[in-house]
Amino acid sequence: MTTSNHRFSDAERRGLYRAIHERRDVRSQFLPDRIPSDVLARLLEAAHHAPSVGFMQPWDFIVIESRSVRETVLAMFEQENQKAAERFEGERKEHYRSLKLQGIMESPLNLCITCDRSRGGPHVLGRNSIVDTDLFSTCLAVQNLWLAARVEGIGVGWVSILDQEQLSTALNLPEHVYPLAYLCLGYVSDFLDQPELEAKGWRSRLPLSELVHGDQWGQAFVSGL
Ligand SMILES: Cc1cc2c(cc1C)N(C[C@H](O)[C@H](O)[C@H](O)COP(=O)(O)O)c1[nH]c(=O)[nH]c(=O)c1N2
């Protein structure tokens, strides 16, 4: 086995944190420009280098350009979004209705990242006790792609206001394949400085200090944060 202990330069380190802090969920700022295939390949490579339980690599990437498939998914979104709005009352309901929560048609490319729950056979190392670790692994692939897209100037929007079974049918997925993330991708005019839901007063970022908890020994460390 070979190893490497190359350190990251200060600029590289800053670049990584910048990508993390400036990544955004994008719904509105998409430009129509096509994503070149070599750029898309880099994004998919980044996703494919995510960690996965037992090195299962349960993901597949369904690249969707077809307008008719996207129209079908948009119609499914509209239906689910109506139902979602009904869960709120009064002003909150109106506020919810005013939010734009997808960019399915405006983005030039849609991508469904799926999780093949049968990959690697019935016994995957690390997955015996917590079966959903294949889904967790696939989420990490999504995040890798999301960060890589940010440094390429490409916005990504995750659309989860969809019925999973309808989505599987629209994409002809077999039973054992779960449509984990339906994503809209495209170059953008700009990235917002803060989450759109925060900018629009829906919800704010919680203070980190309220979320970090120490055990008997960790308390002193936590209070220094
Ligand atoms: C699993 C999952 C599912 C969804 C999302 C995210 C994740 C992780 N987000 C995006 C979400 O609203 C967004 O990440 C937060 O508001 C924080 O904003 P930034 O991502 O930092 O811009 C999202 N956004 C949206 O407009 N429609 C949606 O259906 C969803 N669904």
The ligand as a Tripos MOL2 file, in Angstrom:
@<TRIPOS>MOLECULE
LIG
   31    33     1     0     0
SMALL
NO_CHARGES

@<TRIPOS>ATOM
      1 C1        -32.2100   16.5800    1.3360 C.3       1 LIG1
      2 C2        -32.4880   17.9810    0.8550 C.ar      1 LIG1
      3 C3        -33.6900   18.2540    0.2080 C.ar      1 LIG1
      4 C4        -33.9520   19.5390   -0.2460 C.ar      1 LIG1
      5 C5        -33.0050   20.5660   -0.0270 C.ar      1 LIG1
      6 C6        -31.7890   20.2760    0.6130 C.ar      1 LIG1
      7 C7        -31.5410   19.0100    1.0500 C.ar      1 LIG1
      8 C8        -30.2170   18.7240    1.7270 C.3       1 LIG1
      9 N1        -33.2990   21.8450   -0.4810 N.pl3     1 LIG1
     10 C9        -32.3230   22.9330   -0.2620 C.3       1 LIG1
     11 C10       -32.4160   23.5280    1.1280 C.3       1 LIG1
     12 O1        -33.5820   24.3000    1.2580 O.3       1 LIG1
     13 C11       -31.1590   24.3820    1.3590 C.3       1 LIG1
     14 O2        -30.0380   23.5410    1.3610 O.3       1 LIG1
     15 C12       -31.2130   25.1590    2.6660 C.3       1 LIG1
     16 O3        -32.2500   26.0940    2.6300 O.3       1 LIG1
     17 C13       -29.8910   25.8660    2.9550 C.3       1 LIG1
     18 O4        -29.5370   26.6980    1.8650 O.3       1 LIG1
     19 P1        -28.1770   26.5410    1.0760 P.3       1 LIG1
     20 O5        -28.1300   25.1460    0.5380 O.co2     1 LIG1
     21 O6        -27.0620   26.7600    2.0530 O.co2     1 LIG1
     22 O7        -28.2180   27.5770    0.0010 O.co2     1 LIG1
     23 C14       -34.4370   22.0910   -1.2160 C.ar      1 LIG1
     24 N2        -34.7050   23.3280   -1.7220 N.ar      1 LIG1
     25 C15       -35.8120   23.5570   -2.4540 C.ar      1 LIG1
     26 O8        -36.0340   24.6820   -2.8940 O.2       1 LIG1
     27 N3        -36.6820   22.5380   -2.7360 N.ar      1 LIG1
     28 C16       -36.5070   21.2940   -2.2500 C.ar      1 LIG1
     29 O9        -37.3220   20.4200   -2.5260 O.2       1 LIG1
     30 C17       -35.3560   21.0470   -1.4510 C.ar      1 LIG1
     31 N4        -35.1250   19.8110   -0.9320 N.pl3     1 LIG1
@<TRIPOS>BOND
     1     1     2 1
     2     2     3 ar
     3     2     7 ar
     4     3     4 ar
     5     4     5 ar
     6     4    31 1
     7     5     6 ar
     8     5     9 1
     9     6     7 ar
    10     7     8 1
    11     9    10 1
    12     9    23 1
    13    10    11 1
    14    11    12 1
    15    11    13 1
    16    13    14 1
    17    13    15 1
    18    15    16 1
    19    15    17 1
    20    17    18 1
    21    18    19 1
    22    19    20 2
    23    19    21 1
    24    19    22 1
    25    23    24 ar
    26    23    30 ar
    27    24    25 ar
    28    25    26 2
    29    25    27 ar
    30    27    28 ar
    31    28    29 2
    32    28    30 ar
    33    30    31 1
@<TRIPOS>SUBSTRUCTURE
     1 LIG1         1 GROUP 0 **** ****
